[in-house]
Amino acid sequence: MRVAVRAVYRSRQFFGALRPRIDAGLRAEALGPLREPERQLFEAMTRRDQQHCLEVYRRLRAQGHDDHDLLTAALLHDVGKGRVALWHRVAYVLLEAGAPGLLARLAAPGEGRGWRQALYRCRHHPKLGAELARRAGSSASVAALIGAEEVATDGGRLAALQAADDAA
């Protein structure tokens, strides 16, 4: 059953990524509290990543979350992926599900626009995104949430972020 649910989720993600739509009001609300370097990180993401991050933000707000660091992390949690083409994402998802060993061998570290670097960024985007957030002056808490680094003082924020991410 879990495989079927995951397939439906990934299909919905794929078709939503073909024509991302961003709600201007939600965008204005979400980006308002961000510092300028954080806003620039958000703007550097693809429209489909912006749409997804806004949806994660919206879900957290709907659940009553108002923690600034958690909401900032929601908006920036995929920034480490960079500008990855849709076909790279599809390849990554298929390899992750069906051939994780091959994915590990193909996902080459480094910067650039090649498909192996794109797979690397998809695979390691939490760590890469946390570093980008640190460089942009985000708090250590925001960077830890983006990097999926659970700490004793987290208070369940990482779990909330991950649940909203999985549902979006």
C-alpha positions as CSV (number, residue, x, y, z in Angstrom):
1,M,0.0,0.0,0.0
2,R,2.8,2.4,0.9
3,V,4.3,2.0,-2.6
4,A,0.9,3.0,-4.2
5,V,0.6,6.0,-2.0
6,R,4.1,7.1,-2.8
7,A,3.5,6.7,-6.5
8,V,0.4,8.8,-6.4
9,Y,2.3,11.5,-4.4
10,R,5.2,11.5,-6.8
11,S,2.8,11.6,-9.8
12,R,1.0,14.6,-8.3
13,Q,4.4,16.3,-7.7
14,F,5.4,15.7,-11.3
15,F,2.3,17.1,-12.9
16,G,2.3,20.0,-10.5
17,A,5.9,20.8,-11.5
18,L,5.0,21.1,-15.1
19,R,3.1,24.3,-14.6
20,P,3.9,25.8,-11.1
21,R,1.5,28.3,-9.9
22,I,2.5,30.7,-7.1
23,D,-0.2,32.5,-5.1
24,A,1.0,36.2,-4.9
25,G,-0.7,36.9,-1.6
26,L,0.9,33.8,0.1
27,R,4.2,34.7,-1.4
28,A,4.1,38.3,-0.1
29,E,3.1,37.0,3.4
30,A,5.8,34.4,3.5
31,L,8.7,36.4,2.2
32,G,7.9,39.5,4.2
33,P,9.8,38.5,7.4
34,L,12.8,37.1,5.5
35,R,16.1,39.1,5.5
36,E,17.2,40.2,2.1
37,P,19.9,37.5,1.6
38,E,17.3,34.8,2.5
39,R,14.9,36.4,0.1
40,Q,17.6,36.2,-2.6
41,L,18.0,32.5,-1.9
42,F,14.3,31.9,-2.3
43,E,14.3,33.8,-5.5
44,A,17.2,31.8,-6.9
45,M,15.1,28.6,-6.7
46,T,13.1,27.3,-9.6
47,R,9.4,28.3,-9.7
48,R,8.5,24.7,-8.9
49,D,10.7,24.7,-5.8
50,Q,9.3,28.1,-4.8
51,Q,5.8,26.7,-5.2
52,H,6.6,23.6,-3.2
53,C,8.3,25.6,-0.4
54,L,5.4,28.0,-0.2
55,E,3.1,25.0,0.1
56,V,5.2,23.6,3.0
57,Y,5.0,27.0,4.6
58,R,1.2,27.2,4.1
59,R,0.7,23.8,5.7
60,L,2.8,24.7,8.7
61,R,0.9,28.0,9.2
62,A,-2.4,26.1,8.8
63,Q,-1.3,23.8,11.7
64,G,-0.7,26.9,13.8
65,H,3.0,27.1,13.6
66,D,4.4,30.6,14.0
67,D,8.0,30.0,14.8
68,H,10.1,32.3,12.6
69,D,13.0,29.8,12.2
70,L,10.7,26.9,11.3
71,L,8.8,29.0,8.7
72,T,12.1,30.4,7.3
73,A,13.4,26.8,7.0
74,A,10.2,25.8,5.2
75,L,10.8,28.5,2.6
76,L,14.4,27.6,2.1
77,H,14.6,23.8,2.7
78,D,15.1,23.0,-1.0
79,V,17.6,25.8,-1.9
80,G,20.5,23.3,-1.9
81,K,19.1,21.6,-5.1
82,G,19.9,24.6,-7.2
83,R,18.5,24.9,-10.7
84,V,17.8,21.3,-11.4
85,A,15.9,20.3,-14.6
86,L,12.7,18.3,-14.2
87,W,14.2,15.3,-16.0
88,H,17.0,15.3,-13.4
89,R,14.4,15.1,-10.7
90,V,12.6,12.3,-12.3
91,A,15.8,10.4,-12.8
92,Y,16.7,11.0,-9.2
93,V,13.4,9.7,-7.9
94,L,13.5,6.6,-10.1
95,L,17.1,5.8,-9.1
96,E,16.5,6.5,-5.4
97,A,13.5,4.1,-5.5
98,G,14.9,1.4,-7.8
99,A,18.7,1.6,-7.7
100,P,20.1,3.5,-4.8
101,G,23.5,2.0,-5.2
102,L,23.7,3.2,-8.8
103,L,22.5,6.6,-7.7
104,A,25.3,6.8,-5.1
105,R,27.8,6.0,-7.9
106,L,26.3,8.4,-10.4
107,A,25.8,11.4,-8.1
108,A,29.1,13.2,-8.5
109,P,30.0,16.0,-6.1
110,G,30.9,19.4,-7.4
111,E,29.4,22.5,-8.9
112,G,28.1,22.8,-12.4
113,R,25.3,22.0,-14.7
114,G,26.0,18.4,-15.6
115,W,23.5,15.7,-14.9
116,R,25.7,14.0,-12.4
117,Q,26.1,17.2,-10.4
118,A,22.3,17.7,-10.5
119,L,21.8,14.2,-9.0
120,Y,24.4,15.0,-6.4
121,R,22.6,18.3,-5.5
122,C,19.2,16.4,-5.3
123,R,20.8,13.7,-3.1
124,H,22.7,16.1,-0.7
125,H,20.4,19.2,-0.9
126,P,19.8,19.4,2.9
127,K,23.5,19.7,3.7
128,L,24.1,22.1,0.7
129,G,21.1,24.2,1.6
130,A,22.1,24.5,5.2
131,E,25.5,25.8,4.1
132,L,23.8,28.3,1.8
133,A,21.5,29.5,4.6
134,R,24.5,29.9,6.9
135,R,26.3,32.0,4.3
136,A,23.1,34.1,3.9
137,G,23.2,34.9,7.6
138,S,20.3,32.6,8.7
139,S,20.3,31.5,12.3
140,A,21.9,28.3,13.3
141,S,18.4,26.9,14.0
142,V,17.3,27.6,10.5
143,A,20.4,25.9,9.1
144,A,20.0,22.9,11.3
145,L,16.4,22.5,10.2
146,I,17.3,22.8,6.6
147,G,20.1,20.3,7.1
148,A,17.8,17.9,8.9
149,E,20.0,18.0,11.9
150,E,17.8,17.1,14.9
151,V,19.0,18.6,18.2
152,A,17.7,18.2,21.7
153,T,16.3,21.7,21.8
154,D,14.4,21.3,18.5
155,G,11.0,20.9,20.2
156,G,9.6,18.8,17.3
157,R,10.2,21.5,14.7
158,L,12.2,19.2,12.4
159,A,9.4,16.5,12.5
160,A,6.8,19.2,11.7
161,L,8.9,20.4,8.8
162,Q,9.5,16.9,7.4
163,A,5.8,16.0,7.8
164,A,4.7,19.2,5.9
165,D,7.3,18.5,3.3
166,D,6.1,15.0,2.8
167,A,2.5,16.1,2.5
168,A,3.2,19.0,0.1
